[in-house]
Amino acid sequence: MSGRTGLLNILALLIFPLRTLPQSHAGHLSLPAVISDHMVLQQRSKAVLWGWADKGSQVNIAPGWTSRKYTAVADSTGKWKLHIPTPRAGGPYTVEFNSEATHISVKDVLIGEVWVCSGQSNMEMPLKGYNKQPVLNAAAIIADAVNHPDIHVFRVPKVVSPVPLSDCNGSWKATDTATAKDFSAVAYQYAKILHDKLHVPIGIIATYWGGTAIQSWMSEKTLSVFPEAWFTSRPDTIKDPEKDPERAPSVLFNSMILPVSDYTVKGFIWYQGESNREHPLLYRRLLPAMVKEWRALWRGSRLPFYYVQIAPYGYADPRHEQLPAVLRESQLLALNDILNAGMAVILDAGEERYIHPPDKTVVSQRLSYWALAKTYHQKGIACASPVFRKMKIKGSQAYLYFNFAKHGLTANNKPLEHFEIAGNDHIFYPAKAVIVHSNQVKVQCDAVAAPVAVRYAFKNWVKGDLYNTEGLPASSFRTDVGQ
């Protein structure tokens, strides 16, 4: 505990001079940044509206979609909060807020579907790309943005804090060709797909920061259950918190999650994991804990949580041999502990020399399949990749069986090149693999007479080649987990 406390004290001295957010809202009526012009409210919900005023003062709210008026009273801390029913998708509307001394008019309010989009650099990567790292088809996507003005994005500013913050300095932006270039390529294209399919406005709460570990996005209270998490995420941060302080535990939860956690949303998409590759087994436990915490904050124990499995990449550091593959495995296994969740597999969409793969369209598509099928109940949409279920050994041959291959498996008329097989010595040899039935793969190698284990694409860099017939790739996996 002393190490944790010391780190937070150092962070307080380092960070607050850089940017301090107001925590006192005494005096006239004020609203959080996320309740502002161009906001999108979740349709057919009891949307939360809140703000601050003088202790005990009355705040009157008049939503433009109804003639009914609502009243709230500021509590002893000056905060007030209301749940206001929203209609089906539509707008724009104006919402009027009045106290004895202040009037605030929030304009261009849309009613639609609202999603939180979070993670590290692959979620943050804007449509305009990074330096020397482009986004595939960016020019066409940005040019098309003019056709999607009902997609609005609230970008939570990059701020760190060792203590919980109640507000941030972000703002809502409507989509056009000028704004879209700075939007997350994954989040924007996810929103665009939902907008096209559902024909409703889409709101994105964008809260992400490249290079951050999952611990940064979790509270100190939740991390207290995992004491090792404080000293395994980024050891360099513990030694030198002035360098990359955003990687320290809890500091982004305090400043980039809490300020928007009252806002009513439909669900979450998450793309993160590369910064936890050194401790993949811990990640297996942290991800479900983070999801549970976020759902509790947003008052929805079954809010959808759809996430991206990290892409293969040719890590040069020999200390990382197979650790990213184990991280992918941990992400896959975490599905067993997260209800109402789905994982977008992109084993076929990585780049050996770029940790930021340019094809963000396929990432957004595979995330959207989960939402369209499971959240919006559109029939006939496949969203789940094939998942290894069991293995049977018959002589020198291993037969692997898969779930989520209802209509069969395919290698798209190419040979399967990424299977390995081992005997009791656990030395793995490249194996010949063929699809023999709709959901079965036969694996064998002349060098292994009595197989005991099989692995598929269990490497840092690989380009997956096993799919179900709906075109969704299987995750890398191993039958010898823990061996």
N, C-alpha and C positions, 0 to 999 in steps of 0.2 A: 504493500500500500504506500510505503514511503516513496518508492520510485515513481509511482503514479502521481502522487501529490507534488513531488518535486518537478516533474515534467510539466504539469499544468501551471505551476507557479512561474516557471521560466517562460512558458508560452504567453502567460498573461502580460509579462513585462515586455515581451518581444512584439506581440501582436496588437495590443490595444492602441499603442501610439500610431500604428499604421492606419487603423480604421475602427472607430468606435461607433456602434449603432445605438441610437437612443432607446433607453429602456423605461423611461418615465413618460407617460402620456397624460399626466395631470393637466387640467385646464380645459380648453375647448375640445369639442368633438374631433376625433381623428380616426382614420381607418388604416388598416395594414396595407402595405404596398400591393398585395395580391388582390385586394378589393379596390379596383380602380377601372378607369375607362378601358374598354375593349375586352373586359374579362368574359370568360365563358363559364356559365354555371351548369352543373350537372342536371340534366333533364329528369323530370318525374322523380324528384328526390326531395328531401327536406334539407335544402342547402343551408350551410352554416354561414351566417354573416356576423361579423364581430368588429369590435373596435374599442376605443377608450374615450372616457369623458370624466367629468368631475364625479367624485364619489357620490352615489345616491341620485345622480341626475337622470332624467328620463330622455331616452333617444327614440325618435319616431322614424319608422322606415316605411316608404311607399314604393313598392315594386310596380313597374310599368305594365306588367302583364295581368294585374288584377286590381280591382277597386278597393280591395281590403287593405287596411293599414295595420302595421305591427308596432309594438312598443316594447322596449327593453329598458332595464334599469342598471346603471353601472354599479358594480359591487364595491367592496371595501378597497380593492386595489385599483379601481377605476375602469376595470374591464367589463364590457357587456357582450352578450352573445345571444343570437336568435337562430332558430331553425325555421326557414321559410319554404313552404311548398313551391316547387317549380312546375311549370306545365311541360307539355311535349316540346320538342325542339322548335326553335324559332328565334325571332328578334329581327332587328335590334330593339332593345328596350332601354329605358332610363330608370335608375333606382335612386330615389331621393332619401337623404338622411338628414334629420333635423334634431338639434338640441335647442335649449333656450337661447344659446348665443351663436350657434354655428349652423350653416346649411351647406351640405355637400351633395352635388349631383354627379352620379356616376353614369356615364353615357356609353352608347354602343355596346350594351350588354347582350350577349348571345346566350341562348340556351341550347345545350347539346351534350356531348360526351367529353369527359375530362380525364386525362391520364397523367400520372407522374412518370417522368422519364429520367433515369438516374444511372450513374456508373462512372467509369473513368474515360480515358481518351477515345476509345472506339465509340462510345456513346456521344462524347463531346464533339468529335470531329465534324466540322461544319461542311455544308455543301461546297463551299469554296475550297475546301481541302486544307491540308497543312503544307508547310514549305517542302517542295519537291515530292509531296505525297497527295496526289489528286483523288477526287471522288469520281467514280465511273459515271459518265453521262451527266456530269454536273451542269453543263451549259443548258442542256435540254430540260433538266428538272427545274432549274432556276427560271428559265424562260416560260415554263408552264405555270409557274407560281401565280401568275396573274389570274388564272382560272380558279384559284382556291382562296379567295379573300376571307372565307369563313373558317379558316384555320388560324387560330391565334395562339401565340406562344408567350408564356411568362418565364423569363430567364432569371433564375435566382443568382444574384451576383456571387462571385468567388470571395468568400470571407471566412476566416477561421476564428474560433472563439473557444476558450477553455471553460466558459460558463454558458448556460442556455440563453439564447436571444429570443425576443418576442416578435421581432420584425426584421425586414431586410429592405433593400433599396431597389428592388426590381421593378419592372413594368411590363404590361402586356403589349405585344406587337401583332398587328394584323399582317397576314401574308401578302406580299407583293414581290416584284422582282428585285426591289432594293433591300428588303429585309430578309428574304429567304436565304440568301448566300451565307448569312451568319447563323442560320438555324442548324441544329444537329441533323446530319444527313440521315441517321437512323430514325430519330424521333419524327422529323418532318415527313419522311416517306411513309412511316407507319401511320401518321395522322392522315396523310393524303389517301392512303388505301381505305381507311375507315370512312373518310369523308366521301369517297367515290362509291363505296358499297352501301353505306347507311344513309347517305343523303341528309346529313345533319352537320351543324357546326362542330368542330373539334377544338378543344382546348388542351394545350400541352403545358404542364409545369416542368420546366427543364432545370434540373439541379444535378450538375455533374462537374467533375474535375479530373483531368488527366493525371495518371500516375498515383492515384490514391488507392489505399487498401480498404477492404471492407470494414475494418475496425474504425476507420474515420467516420463512417456513416452509422455507427451504433452508439448508444448511450453508455456512459460510464457504469450505470446500474446494470445494464445487460451484460457488459463485458466483465463485470465483477465475477460472473459465473465461470469465466474463462480466463483465469489469471495469466496463463501463458500468452494470451493474445496481446497483452501490453508490451511484451518484450520480444515478439517474434515477427511482427508485421514488417517493420522497417528498422532494424537495429541502428542504422546511421542517424535516424531521427532522434532516437533516445540519446545518442551521444552528442548530437549537434542539432538541437531543435530549431536553430535559426535557419538551417538549411532545409527547405521543403517542409515547413511546419504543417502544411495541409495533410501530410501523411500521418500525423500523430493521431492516436485513438480519440474518438468522440468529437473532435473539433469541428467536423462538418455536420455531424448530427446536430450539434448545438446551434450552428449558424445557417445551415442550408436545408435542414429538414424541419426542425421545430417551428420556424417562422411561417411555414405554409401547411403545417399538419392539421390545422382546423378546417382547411378548405375541403369541401366535399368533392370526392373524385370517384371515378368508376374502377380504377385499378392502377397497376404499376407495370412498367417495363424496365429491365435492368440489364446492363451490359458492362460487366466488370469481372476481374479475376486475375488478370496478368500480374498485378502487383502482389498477389498472394501465392504466386507459384512456388515460392520456397517452402511453404508450409501447407501443402494441399490437404492433408488430413484434418488440420484444424479448420480449414475453410468448409469442409464437409459439415462441421458442427455449427459454424458461425452463420452460414447462409440461412438455414431455417430459423435461427434465433433472431436474425435481423428482420426477416419477413414477419415473424410473430410480433415483434416490437412495432414495426411500421403499421401493421394492421390494427393493433391496439390504439396507436396514436390517431389513426384515421377512422376509428370506430367501426371497423368492419372485419370481423374475424375470418371472413371468406372472400375478401376482396381479391380479385384475380392478380396473380403475380407471374408474369411471363419474362423469362430471361434468356440470354444468349450464352451458349457454351463458347469458351474462348476458341479462337481459330488456331490451327497449327501455325508454327513459326520456327524458323531455324535459329534458335538461341545458340549463340557462340560459346557462352560460358559453360565449361565442362561440369560445373557444379549443378547445372540445371538439367543434366541428362535424365530424361524421362519425367522429371518433376512436373512440367506442364501437362504431360499426358495423364499423370495422376490427378492433377487439378481438374482436367476435363472429366475424369472418372468421378471425382468428388462432386462435381456439378451434376453429373448424371444420377448418382446415388442420392443426392439431396432431394430429388424429386419424390423419393419415398417418404420423406418427412414433411413435405409442404403440400397441404391440401389446396385444391383449385389452382394448380400451377402448371406451367408448361415450359419446355426448354427448346429453343431454336438451335438445331445442330447445323454448324457451318463447316464441317470437316472438309468439305470440297471447295471452300471459298477463301482459304488463307493465301498468304504470300510468303515464300521462304525468306525473303530479305526485307520485308516490310511488316512490322507488327500492326500496322493500320491498313488492313486490306482495302483496296479501293471499291470493291463491289459492296456497297452498303444497301443496294436495292434488295438483294437476295436476303439480307438480314432482316430488313423491314417486312418483306413478304412473309418470311417464316414466322416472325412474331405475330403478324396480323392474322395468319391462319388460326393460331390459337385463340385469338380474341374473337374472330368471326365465328368459329365453330363452338367454342365453349362459353364465351360471355354473351354473344349475340345470337347464338343458337341457329345459325344458318346451316341448313342441312347439306350434306354431301361434301363438305370441305375437310380434306385430310390435313391434320396438323401434327401428328406424332410421328417421329422417325422410328425406324425399326430398332427394337431393343432386345439384346440377347436374353434368352429365357433359361435355357438349360443345355447341357451337353451330354451326349451318349457316346460311349466308346464301343466300337465293334472291330476287334482285332487291331489293325494298324490305322484304322480310320476313326476320325472324330466327327460326329454329326452335331451341328449346332442348330438350335431351334430359336425362332424369333417371334416376339409379339409385334403388333402394329404392322403386320404385313398381310393384311386381309386378302388382298388381290395378288400377292406374290412379291418376291424379291427380284431385283435385276442388277446387272452390272452394265447395262446399256450396250450390250453386245461386245463387251471388252472383257479381257481376263481379269480376275480378281488378283491383285498383286500385293496385298498388304496383310496376308495372314501368316502367322508363325505358329509352330507347334513344338512341344517339348515333351521329353520323357521324364523319368524320375530324377534325372540329374538337373532338370530345369534349365538346360541349355536350349535356347530357342533357335530353330532353323526355319528359313523361308519354306513355305508350304504351298502345295497346289490346292486351290480351293475352287469348288464348282457349286453352283446352285442346283440342287437335285430335286427339290420339291418346292412348292409355293413359298414355304417359310423355313426351308432347311438349306444349310450349306455343309457340304462334305469337305473335310480338310485332312490332308495326309502328306507325308514326306518319307522318302526312302530311308533317310537317316534315322528315323524315329519309328521303331518297331512297336513300341507299347506307349502310346501317347497318354499324358495325364493333364496337359494344359494347352490352351490355345489363346493366342492374342491376335487382335485385329487393329491395325493402324496405331499401335501403342508406341508412338514416337513423338518427338517434338514437332518435326516437320513431316508432313504426309499430305497427300491429296486423296481423300476418301473416294472409294469406287463402288461401295455397296449401298443400294437404295431400295426402298419399296417402289412399287410401280407408280405411285403418285409423285415420285421424284424427290422424296425426302431422304437425305443420307443417314445411314446408321452412325451412331457415335462410335468412337474408338472404345474398346473394352478388352478385358482379360478375364479368363475363367479362373485364374489363380490369384484372385484378390487377396492381398496380404501376404503372399508368399514371395 
